[in-house]
Amino acid sequence: MTAPVLADALGPRGRRQARVASVVASAVIVGLVILFVLRLQSKGQFESELWKPFTLWAQWKFFLGGLVVTLKVAALAMTLSIVLGTLLALGRLARSFAVRLPAIAFVEFFRGLPLYVLILFCGYGLVEVGIEISKFQALVLGLTLYNSAILGEVFRAGILSLDRGQTEAALAVGLGYWQSMLLVVVPQAFRRMIPAIVSQLVTLLKDTSLGFVILVEDLLRRAQLAGGFFGNELQSVLVAAVMYIIVNYSISRVARRLEIRQRRRYKAGAIQVTGVEDLAIVGAQAEAAQIQATDRE
Amino acid sequence: MNIVLDNFDAYLAGMIDTIVLTLVSFALAFVVGTIVAGFRVSPVPPLRAVGTAYVTIVRNTPLAVSMVLFWFGLLPALGISLSRFWAGIIVLTTYTASFVAEAVRAGINSVAVGQAEAGRSLGLTFPATLGQIILPQAMRTVVQPLGSIFIALIKNSALVTIISLPNLTKTGEAIGTATVQFFPALLGAGVAYLLLTLPSGAAVGWIERKVAFRR
């Protein structure tokens, strides 16, 4: 579909203008790319010496090993965050103030801190008060604290988005509060929240790269080490960046698919996802809305 | 806790650095992001491709990677000398702009199609329709995501520590290193961040209520 997003198809004059603009824009883009490449060329950044390490399997093994660490950290932190996030959401929705207060405090505290500070804190601060954990564990802990706060908010939104009738029905058939929550509400809310969880995974995966500030040997750290060793910082980090992009892009495609499918399924039950910094969701929402609009026509 | 009070001035300076970084990059990111969003909905295919490529690449690259790539890779490779401040601003702006672009695009799509058609019927060109009719209406729905982007930026600005640019996190880290007491030093920085993020969150909520559509 090449029709512009903003209105119906262009008329003859509009098409002509768009064609002229296309040619000019292409010329400018190609010109800029050529300038950039020439500049890199003149600085010798395409010398085979700088790219040679990437012909070695050992180099790739080193990078892929870093990627495995990155994925491992992300998977661990995600699992823990989902568990802790569910507890936080339930805590925040609890009727007792004594349960609500700590949950609110936890979420607001950890949501407001930069992950960088949190990871430094887990990596260097905790040892000082006698909590001995490895740097790997520190990274997972920092990521979990932060993401469970975010996911807690996502789950809360999901639970609130559910029709009140579900809780009422559960209570009516004689279930207790916690039973109705755990058996009826949470499973449904969780299902609705899957796209949000998957796109939060992209954010989490990106954030694992902060592990390099406490010297966890993840993909970024290894790329830096290799770059320092071979004197090709640009090339090494560039390769790492491409690896990150491939993984993240794949996950966000999945998130987008899921989101669009969910939209179809729950048409009116649009989920208000608050507290999610990564706007993959907003983008997906826009696309889904677009698809719905075109479906209607 | 003593070391936080002893270094109160340093924390204050760090806070100001963080505020400046955030405000400058947010202002720039807002402009760049809006332009990219305009590219993405424009009737000119090459511009749309550039917009999509920009958002896809930047949004899927971790900020830490961009920071390292730009400062330790790209700048030396191109032989460009740039101050740490502007390098930090450029990376933060580039990253944040990709999110702003997505938010603005979602906002544009939330405006009824009839508005654009009406603009075109009046004989307005695409940029005029976008700038004078669509965007002003889109901005209302964009306030909430822009608010969370702003708060995320306050936190993300901590990453300029990677290129040794002074900011609140760097202050905490430096004091932690100097006194070998990371626990209180970083806690101090954390509290200072909360002093920035929590009021920002409240302010965003307030603005949101102010501009909300009455339904």
HADDOCK unambig.tbl for C-alpha pairs under 7 A between the chains (distance, minus, plus):
assign (segid A and resid 4 and name CA) (segid B and resid 41 and name CA) 6.46 0.50 0.50
assign (segid A and resid 4 and name CA) (segid B and resid 42 and name CA) 6.26 0.50 0.50
assign (segid A and resid 4 and name CA) (segid B and resid 43 and name CA) 4.73 0.50 0.50
assign (segid A and resid 5 and name CA) (segid B and resid 41 and name CA) 5.40 0.50 0.50
assign (segid A and resid 6 and name CA) (segid B and resid 41 and name CA) 6.56 0.50 0.50
assign (segid A and resid 6 and name CA) (segid B and resid 113 and name CA) 6.60 0.50 0.50
assign (segid A and resid 6 and name CA) (segid B and resid 116 and name CA) 5.95 0.50 0.50
assign (segid A and resid 7 and name CA) (segid B and resid 113 and name CA) 6.19 0.50 0.50
assign (segid A and resid 7 and name CA) (segid B and resid 116 and name CA) 5.71 0.50 0.50
assign (segid A and resid 7 and name CA) (segid B and resid 117 and name CA) 5.59 0.50 0.50
assign (segid A and resid 18 and name CA) (segid B and resid 43 and name CA) 6.31 0.50 0.50
assign (segid A and resid 18 and name CA) (segid B and resid 44 and name CA) 5.46 0.50 0.50
assign (segid A and resid 21 and name CA) (segid B and resid 44 and name CA) 6.48 0.50 0.50
assign (segid A and resid 22 and name CA) (segid B and resid 44 and name CA) 5.44 0.50 0.50
assign (segid A and resid 22 and name CA) (segid B and resid 45 and name CA) 6.52 0.50 0.50
assign (segid A and resid 22 and name CA) (segid B and resid 46 and name CA) 5.93 0.50 0.50
assign (segid A and resid 25 and name CA) (segid B and resid 46 and name CA) 6.48 0.50 0.50
assign (segid A and resid 25 and name CA) (segid B and resid 47 and name CA) 6.72 0.50 0.50
assign (segid A and resid 26 and name CA) (segid B and resid 46 and name CA) 6.05 0.50 0.50
assign (segid A and resid 39 and name CA) (segid B and resid 78 and name CA) 6.59 0.50 0.50
assign (segid A and resid 40 and name CA) (segid B and resid 78 and name CA) 6.04 0.50 0.50
assign (segid A and resid 43 and name CA) (segid B and resid 77 and name CA) 6.66 0.50 0.50
assign (segid A and resid 43 and name CA) (segid B and resid 78 and name CA) 6.45 0.50 0.50
assign (segid A and resid 45 and name CA) (segid B and resid 77 and name CA) 6.80 0.50 0.50
assign (segid A and resid 112 and name CA) (segid B and resid 193 and name CA) 6.97 0.50 0.50
assign (segid A and resid 112 and name CA) (segid B and resid 194 and name CA) 5.47 0.50 0.50
assign (segid A and resid 112 and name CA) (segid B and resid 197 and name CA) 5.56 0.50 0.50
assign (segid A and resid 112 and name CA) (segid B and resid 198 and name CA) 6.61 0.50 0.50
assign (segid A and resid 113 and name CA) (segid B and resid 155 and name CA) 6.56 0.50 0.50
assign (segid A and resid 113 and name CA) (segid B and resid 190 and name CA) 5.98 0.50 0.50
assign (segid A and resid 113 and name CA) (segid B and resid 193 and name CA) 6.13 0.50 0.50
assign (segid A and resid 113 and name CA) (segid B and resid 194 and name CA) 6.38 0.50 0.50
assign (segid A and resid 114 and name CA) (segid B and resid 155 and name CA) 4.33 0.50 0.50
assign (segid A and resid 114 and name CA) (segid B and resid 156 and name CA) 6.56 0.50 0.50
assign (segid A and resid 114 and name CA) (segid B and resid 158 and name CA) 6.66 0.50 0.50
assign (segid A and resid 116 and name CA) (segid B and resid 158 and name CA) 6.47 0.50 0.50
assign (segid A and resid 116 and name CA) (segid B and resid 159 and name CA) 6.88 0.50 0.50
assign (segid A and resid 117 and name CA) (segid B and resid 169 and name CA) 6.39 0.50 0.50
assign (segid A and resid 117 and name CA) (segid B and resid 186 and name CA) 6.63 0.50 0.50
assign (segid A and resid 117 and name CA) (segid B and resid 190 and name CA) 6.78 0.50 0.50
assign (segid A and resid 121 and name CA) (segid B and resid 182 and name CA) 6.97 0.50 0.50
assign (segid A and resid 121 and name CA) (segid B and resid 183 and name CA) 6.52 0.50 0.50
assign (segid A and resid 121 and name CA) (segid B and resid 186 and name CA) 6.21 0.50 0.50
assign (segid A and resid 124 and name CA) (segid B and resid 182 and name CA) 6.16 0.50 0.50
assign (segid A and resid 125 and name CA) (segid B and resid 182 and name CA) 4.73 0.50 0.50
assign (segid A and resid 125 and name CA) (segid B and resid 183 and name CA) 4.08 0.50 0.50
assign (segid A and resid 126 and name CA) (segid B and resid 183 and name CA) 6.62 0.50 0.50
assign (segid A and resid 128 and name CA) (segid B and resid 183 and name CA) 6.67 0.50 0.50
assign (segid A and resid 206 and name CA) (segid B and resid 61 and name CA) 6.91 0.50 0.50
assign (segid A and resid 206 and name CA) (segid B and resid 62 and name CA) 4.50 0.50 0.50
assign (segid A and resid 207 and name CA) (segid B and resid 62 and name CA) 6.62 0.50 0.50
assign (segid A and resid 209 and name CA) (segid B and resid 62 and name CA) 6.75 0.50 0.50
assign (segid A and resid 209 and name CA) (segid B and resid 64 and name CA) 6.35 0.50 0.50
assign (segid A and resid 210 and name CA) (segid B and resid 64 and name CA) 6.40 0.50 0.50
assign (segid A and resid 220 and name CA) (segid B and resid 65 and name CA) 6.59 0.50 0.50
assign (segid A and resid 233 and name CA) (segid B and resid 72 and name CA) 6.67 0.50 0.50
assign (segid A and resid 233 and name CA) (segid B and resid 73 and name CA) 5.19 0.50 0.50
assign (segid A and resid 234 and name CA) (segid B and resid 69 and name CA) 6.30 0.50 0.50
assign (segid A and resid 234 and name CA) (segid B and resid 73 and name CA) 3.86 0.50 0.50
assign (segid A and resid 234 and name CA) (segid B and resid 74 and name CA) 5.94 0.50 0.50
assign (segid A and resid 234 and name CA) (segid B and resid 77 and name CA) 6.96 0.50 0.50
assign (segid A and resid 237 and name CA) (segid B and resid 69 and name CA) 5.84 0.50 0.50
assign (segid A and resid 238 and name CA) (segid B and resid 69 and name CA) 6.80 0.50 0.50
assign (segid A and resid 241 and name CA) (segid B and resid 61 and name CA) 6.12 0.50 0.50
assign (segid A and resid 241 and name CA) (segid B and resid 65 and name CA) 6.51 0.50 0.50
assign (segid A and resid 244 and name CA) (segid B and resid 61 and name CA) 6.15 0.50 0.50
assign (segid A and resid 245 and name CA) (segid B and resid 57 and name CA) 6.67 0.50 0.50
assign (segid A and resid 245 and name CA) (segid B and resid 60 and name CA) 4.99 0.50 0.50
assign (segid A and resid 245 and name CA) (segid B and resid 61 and name CA) 5.57 0.50 0.50
assign (segid A and resid 248 and name CA) (segid B and resid 60 and name CA) 5.53 0.50 0.50
assign (segid A and resid 249 and name CA) (segid B and resid 60 and name CA) 6.21 0.50 0.50
assign (segid A and resid 277 and name CA) (segid B and resid 148 and name CA) 6.14 0.50 0.50
assign (segid A and resid 277 and name CA) (segid B and resid 149 and name CA) 6.47 0.50 0.50
assign (segid A and resid 277 and name CA) (segid B and resid 152 and name CA) 6.44 0.50 0.50
assign (segid A and resid 279 and name CA) (segid B and resid 99 and name CA) 6.30 0.50 0.50
assign (segid A and resid 279 and name CA) (segid B and resid 102 and name CA) 6.96 0.50 0.50
assign (segid A and resid 282 and name CA) (segid B and resid 103 and name CA) 6.46 0.50 0.50
assign (segid A and resid 282 and name CA) (segid B and resid 106 and name CA) 6.43 0.50 0.50
assign (segid A and resid 283 and name CA) (segid B and resid 102 and name CA) 5.60 0.50 0.50
assign (segid A and resid 283 and name CA) (segid B and resid 106 and name CA) 6.11 0.50 0.50
assign (segid A and resid 286 and name CA) (segid B and resid 106 and name CA) 4.74 0.50 0.50
assign (segid A and resid 286 and name CA) (segid B and resid 109 and name CA) 6.25 0.50 0.50
